[in-house]
Structures are given as structure tokens and as C-alpha cells.
Amino acid sequence: MEGEVSISIDMTKYEADAAWDGIKGYVTNTGLSKDDVIGNYPGWGQST
């Protein structure tokens, strides 16, 4: 950035966003049930 910069933070939105801290979301096109997807998560990214 160059020149004068002005930044503002909407503290109401910032504080409301904190309610989502630590929550994970999954999007998949698999036919597995949600419990199977979540149960298999620890193994993702590991080579076989």
C-alpha cells in the first residue's frame, strides 16, 4: 500500500465472528455418511 491508508474494524461483527472460532466445516462429494466422513478425518493426507 502506498499513501494514506485508513482502516476501521466493525467491533460488533468482529465480536460476533468469535462465536465461530474453532468450528470446522466439511464439504465433500462422497457417498459416505457424515459420521463416516468425520471418523475418517484423522487419516486424510496420510500416504498409504
N, CA, C and O of each residue as an XYZ file, in Angstrom:
192
protein
N       0.850     -1.165      0.000
C       0.000      0.000      0.000
C       0.895      1.228      0.000
O       1.982      1.247      0.577
N       0.408      2.204     -0.645
C       1.138      3.468     -0.676
C       0.190      4.600     -0.323
O      -1.021      4.500     -0.523
N       0.743      5.659      0.194
C      -0.075      6.814      0.530
C      -0.809      6.626      1.843
O      -0.512      5.722      2.624
N      -1.758      7.491      2.061
C      -2.527      7.458      3.305
C      -3.532      6.320      3.270
O      -4.263      6.149      2.295
N      -3.560      5.548      4.340
C      -4.462      4.404      4.438
C      -5.282      4.544      5.706
O      -4.751      4.866      6.769
N      -6.578      4.300      5.586
C      -7.458      4.352      6.738
C      -8.107      2.982      6.908
O      -8.671      2.427      5.965
N      -8.020      2.456      8.102
C      -8.588      1.145      8.384
C      -9.557      1.280      9.555
O      -9.272      1.961     10.541
N     -10.698      0.623      9.430
C     -11.635      0.599     10.545
C     -12.133     -0.825     10.729
O     -12.228     -1.590      9.769
N     -12.445     -1.170     11.951
C     -12.940     -2.500     12.280
C     -14.306     -2.352     12.925
O     -14.481     -1.613     13.894
N     -15.273     -3.072     12.365
C     -16.616     -3.105     12.944
C     -16.558     -4.075     14.119
O     -16.640     -5.287     13.922
N     -16.420     -3.562     15.329
C     -16.232     -4.400     16.506
C     -17.424     -5.315     16.787
O     -17.248     -6.395     17.351
N     -18.625     -4.905     16.406
C     -19.794     -5.768     16.587
C     -19.644     -7.023     15.750
O     -19.882     -8.128     16.239
N     -19.248     -6.864     14.479
C     -19.035     -8.021     13.606
C     -17.832     -8.837     14.071
O     -17.866    -10.067     14.037
N     -16.788     -8.173     14.497
C     -15.587     -8.842     14.979
C     -15.916     -9.734     16.174
O     -15.482    -10.885     16.226
N     -16.667     -9.222     17.116
C     -17.029     -9.984     18.302
C     -18.004    -11.120     17.966
O     -17.910    -12.202     18.545
N     -18.933    -10.884     17.041
C     -19.879    -11.925     16.638
C     -19.143    -13.070     15.946
O     -19.524    -14.231     16.098
N     -18.105    -12.757     15.198
C     -17.324    -13.769     14.492
C     -16.629    -14.719     15.467
O     -16.391    -15.877     15.125
N     -16.304    -14.261     16.651
C     -15.616    -15.090     17.640
C     -16.436    -16.321     18.024
O     -15.873    -17.315     18.483
N     -17.739    -16.271     17.847
C     -18.590    -17.415     18.169
C     -18.251    -18.626     17.300
O     -18.550    -19.759     17.676
N     -17.632    -18.396     16.146
C     -17.298    -19.466     15.211
C     -15.864    -19.968     15.374
O     -15.464    -20.887     14.660
N     -15.090    -19.405     16.274
C     -13.700    -19.827     16.472
C     -13.643    -21.301     16.837
O     -14.358    -21.756     17.730
N     -12.793    -22.043     16.146
C     -12.583    -23.452     16.448
C     -13.556    -24.405     15.789
O     -13.424    -25.619     15.947
N     -14.530    -23.895     15.056
C     -15.508    -24.766     14.403
C     -14.962    -25.187     13.043
O     -14.444    -24.362     12.291
N     -15.083    -26.469     12.735
C     -14.636    -26.998     11.452
C     -15.850    -27.240     10.560
O     -16.949    -27.512     11.042
N     -15.634    -27.138      9.273
C     -16.677    -27.470      8.314
C     -16.133    -28.432      7.285
O     -14.947    -28.386      6.958
N     -16.970    -29.290      6.777
C     -16.573    -30.266      5.777
C     -17.495    -30.143      4.573
O     -18.713    -30.043      4.719
N     -16.905    -30.151      3.388
C     -17.671    -30.212      2.149
C     -17.103    -31.386      1.370
O     -15.895    -31.464      1.149
N     -17.968    -32.293      0.956
C     -17.489    -33.483      0.256
C     -18.518    -33.933     -0.773
O     -19.706    -33.631     -0.667
N     -18.031    -34.660     -1.766
C     -18.943    -35.229     -2.759
C     -19.010    -36.755     -2.600
O     -19.473    -37.449     -3.504
N     -18.560    -37.266     -1.482
C     -18.570    -38.699     -1.226
C     -19.967    -39.188     -0.866
O     -20.833    -38.401     -0.483
N     -20.171    -40.470     -0.993
C     -21.435    -41.069     -0.592
C     -21.436    -41.507      0.861
O     -22.409    -42.090      1.340
N     -20.330    -41.223      1.573
C     -20.237    -41.611      2.979
C     -21.200    -40.799      3.839
O     -21.575    -39.677      3.499
N     -21.585    -41.393      4.953
C     -22.417    -40.655      5.905
C     -21.566    -39.591      6.584
O     -20.338    -39.649      6.535
N     -22.213    -38.625      7.213
C     -21.456    -37.567      7.905
C     -20.577    -38.156      9.000
O     -19.461    -37.685      9.220
N     -21.074    -39.183      9.688
C     -20.276    -39.802     10.752
C     -19.037    -40.502     10.185
O     -17.971    -40.466     10.800
N     -19.170    -41.138      9.016
C     -18.020    -41.788      8.389
C     -17.000    -40.761      7.909
O     -15.795    -40.976      8.038
N     -17.470    -39.662      7.365
C     -16.558    -38.608      6.917
C     -15.767    -38.071      8.101
O     -14.542    -37.971      8.037
N     -16.458    -37.727      9.174
C     -15.790    -37.189     10.360
C     -14.872    -38.239     10.982
O     -13.777    -37.910     11.437
N     -15.303    -39.485     11.006
C     -14.497    -40.562     11.574
C     -13.218    -40.834     10.797
O     -12.221    -41.279     11.366
N     -13.250    -40.564      9.488
C     -12.072    -40.793      8.651
C     -11.149    -39.593      8.582
O     -10.059    -39.696      8.019
N     -11.545    -38.469      9.132
C     -10.769    -37.234      9.033
C      -9.322    -37.382      9.496
O      -8.427    -36.884      8.813
N      -9.046    -38.052     10.636
C      -7.647    -38.120     11.093
C      -6.706    -38.771     10.069
O      -5.504    -38.508     10.096
N      -7.217    -39.596      9.190
C      -6.373    -40.279      8.216
C      -6.157    -39.507      6.922
O      -5.357    -39.926      6.086
N      -6.842    -38.406      6.740
C      -6.709    -37.634      5.497
C      -5.293    -37.117      5.352
O      -4.694    -36.651      6.320
N      -4.779    -37.195      4.196
C      -3.461    -36.646      3.913
C      -2.326    -37.596      4.240
O      -1.164    -37.276      3.992
N      -2.637    -38.746      4.787
C      -1.592    -39.711      5.083
C      -1.427    -40.648      3.883
O      -2.407    -41.131      3.317
N      -0.189    -40.890      3.515
C       0.056    -41.784      2.391
C      -0.184    -43.225      2.826
O       0.006    -43.583      3.989
N      -0.600    -44.033      1.873
C      -0.908    -45.440      2.179
C       0.273    -46.319      1.923
O       0.196    -47.531      2.125
